[in-house]
Amino acid sequence: MKKTQYYNQQQAAEKAAANPTADATEKLQKVLARSGLGSRREMETLIDAGLVTVNGRTATLGDRITDRDRVTVRGRPVSLKAEDDLPRRVIMYNKPEGELVTRKDPEGRRTVFDHLPRLRGERWIAIGRLDINTSGLLLFTNDGELANRLMHPSHQVEREYAVRVMGEVTDEMLNAMKDGVMLEDGVARFTDIQLVGGEGINVWYHVVITEGRNREVRRLWESQGVTVSRLKRVRYGNIYLDKRTKMGEWIELTQSEIDDMSALAGLAKKSATPLQTGRPGQKQRSGARKPVHAIGRRSK
């Protein structure tokens, strides 16, 4: 072996020993999500559609990259962010009925993103979705990995809803929905159901699910011949809807709440500089927040 070749190999070995993570690779969709381009699922869709390249070649699902690779999305270069480069932010938005959880609507209808604060070089990722006729708690983050873990069915993160139903509800119906009902996309169930109050056609229940399937709460009630007339999400994981956050307003979660969410997702803690919150000119809110009535208890 030539001395120069041997010397170069020795240098590479010493460099790798000094920095063992330098050549570590990560899944492409994970790095793109962390870099603020969207959720991991959205990134997988872009990769599958052939809209992502790595070092000049079209990427495929399963590709792994380092921070030295050149990546483009839809032809535009992407500034890849390392795990430590991205502060973790989470905001709570109180969604009114009539707004869509999408960035752009072809029909020009209102979207939840119209009301969120702007992030420089990043974008908000919705943690779960609500249909146009459902109001209440929506969480947004700039951390794609956090969003992915909190939405993934394997993590069994609880979502709690306040439901007003029309029609007679029997114990048999409630038991059936807790035991499990076969819907068109598989078995669905509520892990908990509690009667909150009301009478006649104005009866309210609180229900808990651990998945985020499309219109799952409504379809479970409809399977029993009961119509949902109002639906509002009041909790996601260990975060409860803030009574002081009025419809159409947002508030940034406290560092303690973000740490709790990170722990729920199995991620290490991260700090972030507070955003300006609420409405234009509104000051940062302080003090303990008061959750709406909910089945679960606030995690400590």
TORLUM-964176 format. One record per residue (C-alpha): x, z, y. Coordinates in nm, 2 decimals, padded with zeros to 4 digits. Example, Ala and Ser with C-alpha at 12.3 -4.5 7.8 and 13.67 -1.06 7.14 Angstrom:
2
<<01.23 00.78 -00.45>>
<<01.37 00.71 -00.11>>
//
This chain:
300
<<00.00 00.00 00.00>>
<<00.14 -00.09 00.34>>
<<00.23 00.20 00.57>>
<<00.00 00.08 00.85>>
<<-00.30 00.06 00.61>>
<<-00.22 00.40 00.47>>
<<-00.19 00.55 00.82>>
<<-00.53 00.41 00.92>>
<<-00.69 00.55 00.61>>
<<-00.54 00.89 00.68>>
<<-00.66 00.88 01.04>>
<<-01.02 00.79 00.92>>
<<-01.01 01.07 00.67>>
<<-00.89 01.33 00.92>>
<<-01.16 01.21 01.17>>
<<-01.43 01.24 00.91>>
<<-01.31 01.59 00.81>>
<<-01.32 01.70 01.18>>
<<-01.66 01.56 01.24>>
<<-01.85 01.53 00.90>>
<<-02.18 01.42 01.07>>
<<-02.03 01.13 01.26>>
<<-02.12 00.88 00.99>>
<<-02.45 01.05 00.89>>
<<-02.74 00.81 00.87>>
<<-03.11 00.87 00.93>>
<<-03.42 00.67 00.86>>
<<-03.48 00.40 01.12>>
<<-03.84 00.50 01.19>>
<<-03.74 00.86 01.24>>
<<-03.48 00.78 01.50>>
<<-03.71 00.54 01.69>>
<<-03.98 00.81 01.69>>
<<-03.74 01.07 01.82>>
<<-03.63 00.82 02.09>>
<<-03.98 00.83 02.24>>
<<-04.11 00.49 02.12>>
<<-04.41 00.63 01.93>>
<<-04.50 00.82 01.62>>
<<-04.32 00.76 01.29>>
<<-04.62 00.58 01.15>>
<<-04.63 00.35 01.46>>
<<-04.26 00.27 01.41>>
<<-04.32 00.19 01.04>>
<<-04.59 -00.06 01.15>>
<<-04.35 -00.23 01.39>>
<<-04.07 -00.25 01.13>>
<<-04.31 -00.39 00.87>>
<<-04.42 -00.65 01.12>>
<<-04.06 -00.77 01.17>>
<<-04.04 -00.65 01.54>>
<<-03.73 -00.43 01.50>>
<<-03.37 -00.55 01.45>>
<<-03.06 -00.36 01.36>>
<<-02.73 -00.52 01.46>>
<<-02.89 -00.85 01.50>>
<<-03.08 -00.87 01.17>>
<<-03.45 -00.80 01.11>>
<<-03.50 -00.44 00.99>>
<<-03.69 -00.34 00.68>>
<<-03.86 -00.02 00.58>>
<<-03.60 00.20 00.42>>
<<-03.32 00.11 00.65>>
<<-03.09 00.39 00.77>>
<<-02.89 00.38 01.09>>
<<-02.63 00.58 01.28>>
<<-02.61 00.64 01.66>>
<<-02.36 00.35 01.68>>
<<-02.60 00.08 01.56>>
<<-02.76 -00.16 01.80>>
<<-03.14 -00.16 01.77>>
<<-03.40 -00.37 01.95>>
<<-03.78 -00.34 01.94>>
<<-03.98 -00.65 02.04>>
<<-03.65 -00.80 02.16>>
<<-03.56 -00.51 02.39>>
<<-03.26 -00.29 02.33>>
<<-03.34 00.07 02.25>>
<<-03.14 00.37 02.38>>
<<-03.12 00.58 02.06>>
<<-03.14 00.96 02.11>>
<<-02.96 01.21 01.90>>
<<-03.15 01.52 01.78>>
<<-02.99 01.74 02.05>>
<<-03.05 01.49 02.33>>
<<-03.43 01.52 02.34>>
<<-03.60 01.82 02.49>>
<<-03.92 01.89 02.31>>
<<-04.23 01.88 02.53>>
<<-04.59 01.95 02.43>>
<<-04.90 01.93 02.65>>
<<-05.26 02.01 02.58>>
<<-05.54 01.78 02.72>>
<<-05.91 01.87 02.73>>
<<-06.06 01.53 02.64>>
<<-06.41 01.45 02.76>>
<<-06.65 01.23 02.57>>
<<-06.62 00.86 02.65>>
<<-06.24 00.84 02.65>>
<<-06.04 00.65 02.39>>
<<-05.72 00.77 02.23>>
<<-05.54 00.45 02.29>>
<<-05.29 00.32 02.54>>
<<-05.48 00.01 02.64>>
<<-05.84 -00.10 02.58>>
<<-05.93 -00.47 02.59>>
<<-06.27 -00.38 02.73>>
<<-06.11 -00.17 03.01>>
<<-06.26 00.16 02.91>>
<<-06.10 00.49 03.00>>
<<-05.82 00.62 02.79>>
<<-05.67 00.96 02.76>>
<<-05.33 00.83 02.86>>
<<-05.47 00.74 03.21>>
<<-05.46 01.11 03.29>>
<<-05.12 01.23 03.15>>
<<-04.80 01.29 03.35>>
<<-04.54 01.03 03.33>>
<<-04.21 01.07 03.14>>
<<-03.90 00.89 03.24>>
<<-03.76 00.68 02.96>>
<<-04.00 00.84 02.71>>
<<-04.37 00.82 02.61>>
<<-04.63 01.06 02.51>>
<<-04.73 01.06 02.14>>
<<-05.08 01.18 02.04>>
<<-05.08 01.45 01.77>>
<<-05.39 01.33 01.59>>
<<-05.68 01.15 01.73>>
<<-06.04 01.20 01.85>>
<<-06.31 00.94 01.85>>
<<-06.48 00.83 02.17>>
<<-06.77 01.06 02.12>>
<<-06.56 01.37 02.04>>
<<-06.43 01.60 02.30>>
<<-06.19 01.89 02.32>>
<<-05.83 01.97 02.23>>
<<-05.57 01.69 02.21>>
<<-05.20 01.76 02.19>>
<<-04.93 01.52 02.30>>
<<-04.56 01.54 02.25>>
<<-04.25 01.34 02.33>>
<<-04.10 01.43 01.99>>
<<-04.21 01.18 01.72>>
<<-04.08 01.39 01.43>>
<<-04.29 01.69 01.55>>
<<-04.60 01.46 01.58>>
<<-04.54 01.31 01.23>>
<<-04.50 01.65 01.06>>
<<-04.81 01.80 01.22>>
<<-05.02 01.50 01.13>>
<<-04.90 01.44 00.78>>
<<-05.15 01.55 00.51>>
<<-04.87 01.72 00.31>>
<<-04.83 01.99 00.58>>
<<-05.20 02.09 00.56>>
<<-05.22 02.17 00.93>>
<<-05.57 02.31 01.02>>
<<-05.80 02.14 01.27>>
<<-06.10 02.34 01.38>>
<<-06.41 02.19 01.54>>
<<-06.72 02.33 01.70>>
<<-07.02 02.12 01.57>>
<<-07.38 02.10 01.69>>
<<-07.60 01.96 01.41>>
<<-07.96 01.83 01.40>>
<<-08.16 01.90 01.08>>
<<-08.21 02.18 00.84>>
<<-07.89 02.32 00.69>>
<<-07.91 02.50 00.36>>
<<-07.66 02.72 00.17>>
<<-07.64 02.45 -00.09>>
<<-07.52 02.20 00.17>>
<<-07.26 02.43 00.30>>
<<-07.13 02.51 -00.04>>
<<-07.11 02.14 -00.13>>
<<-06.91 02.06 00.18>>
<<-06.67 02.34 00.10>>
<<-06.64 02.24 -00.27>>
<<-06.57 01.88 -00.18>>
<<-06.77 01.56 -00.12>>
<<-06.67 01.21 -00.24>>
<<-06.66 00.98 00.06>>
<<-06.56 00.62 00.07>>
<<-06.19 00.71 00.11>>
<<-06.18 00.99 -00.13>>
<<-06.28 01.36 -00.16>>
<<-06.31 01.55 00.16>>
<<-06.40 01.92 00.22>>
<<-06.42 02.19 00.48>>
<<-06.19 02.48 00.41>>
<<-06.41 02.71 00.61>>
<<-06.76 02.69 00.77>>
<<-06.91 02.96 01.00>>
<<-07.24 02.97 01.17>>
<<-07.18 03.05 01.54>>
<<-07.53 03.06 01.68>>
<<-07.83 02.87 01.82>>
<<-08.17 02.78 01.68>>
<<-08.39 02.48 01.62>>
<<-08.20 02.16 01.69>>
<<-07.93 02.35 01.88>>
<<-07.74 02.51 01.59>>
<<-07.36 02.54 01.62>>
<<-07.11 02.58 01.34>>
<<-06.73 02.60 01.34>>
<<-06.56 02.41 01.06>>
<<-06.20 02.37 00.95>>
<<-06.03 02.07 00.79>>
<<-05.67 02.01 00.69>>
<<-05.66 01.63 00.72>>
<<-05.71 01.38 01.00>>
<<-05.91 01.11 00.84>>
<<-06.13 00.89 01.06>>
<<-06.46 01.06 01.15>>
<<-06.41 01.30 00.87>>
<<-06.61 01.59 01.02>>
<<-06.91 01.37 01.10>>
<<-06.91 01.19 00.77>>
<<-06.90 01.52 00.58>>
<<-07.22 01.64 00.76>>
<<-07.38 01.30 00.73>>
<<-07.33 01.31 00.35>>
<<-07.58 01.60 00.35>>
<<-07.83 01.41 00.55>>
<<-07.75 01.60 00.87>>
<<-07.67 01.44 01.21>>
<<-07.39 01.57 01.43>>
<<-07.51 01.57 01.79>>
<<-07.20 01.73 01.95>>
<<-06.84 01.76 01.83>>
<<-06.55 01.94 02.00>>
<<-06.21 02.02 01.86>>
<<-06.11 02.38 01.96>>
<<-05.79 02.43 01.76>>
<<-05.50 02.24 01.61>>
<<-05.27 02.45 01.39>>
<<-05.19 02.76 01.59>>
<<-05.28 02.61 01.93>>
<<-05.63 02.69 02.07>>
<<-05.81 02.51 02.35>>
<<-05.75 02.68 02.68>>
<<-06.06 02.78 02.86>>
<<-05.90 02.73 03.20>>
<<-05.81 02.37 03.12>>
<<-06.12 02.19 03.24>>
<<-06.24 01.86 03.11>>
<<-06.00 01.58 03.19>>
<<-05.71 01.82 03.27>>
<<-05.39 01.90 03.09>>
<<-05.15 02.19 03.08>>
<<-04.80 02.22 02.93>>
<<-04.76 02.46 02.64>>
<<-04.54 02.76 02.69>>
<<-04.20 02.77 02.53>>
<<-04.33 03.04 02.28>>
<<-04.62 02.81 02.18>>
<<-04.39 02.51 02.13>>
<<-04.16 02.73 01.92>>
<<-04.46 02.83 01.71>>
<<-04.55 02.47 01.66>>
<<-04.20 02.38 01.57>>
<<-04.19 02.65 01.31>>
<<-04.52 02.53 01.17>>
<<-04.37 02.19 01.13>>
<<-04.04 02.32 00.98>>
<<-03.83 02.22 01.28>>
<<-03.57 02.41 01.47>>
<<-03.65 02.55 01.81>>
<<-03.58 02.34 02.13>>
<<-03.61 02.42 02.50>>
<<-03.75 02.20 02.77>>
<<-03.77 02.20 03.15>>
<<-04.13 02.26 03.26>>
<<-04.33 01.97 03.39>>
<<-04.56 01.97 03.69>>
<<-04.89 02.05 03.53>>
<<-05.27 02.01 03.57>>
<<-05.38 01.79 03.86>>
<<-05.19 01.64 04.15>>
<<-05.06 01.93 04.37>>
<<-05.17 02.19 04.12>>
<<-04.92 02.48 04.05>>
<<-04.79 02.58 03.71>>
<<-05.03 02.81 03.54>>
<<-04.90 03.14 03.42>>
<<-05.01 03.43 03.21>>
<<-05.16 03.45 02.86>>
<<-05.42 03.19 02.79>>
<<-05.77 03.27 02.66>>
<<-05.87 03.06 02.36>>
<<-06.23 02.96 02.29>>
<<-06.41 03.13 02.01>>
<<-06.25 03.01 01.68>>
<<-06.25 03.10 01.31>>
<<-05.87 03.14 01.28>>
<<-05.66 03.40 01.45>>
<<-05.38 03.32 01.70>>
<<-05.05 03.31 01.52>>
<<-04.79 03.56 01.64>>
//
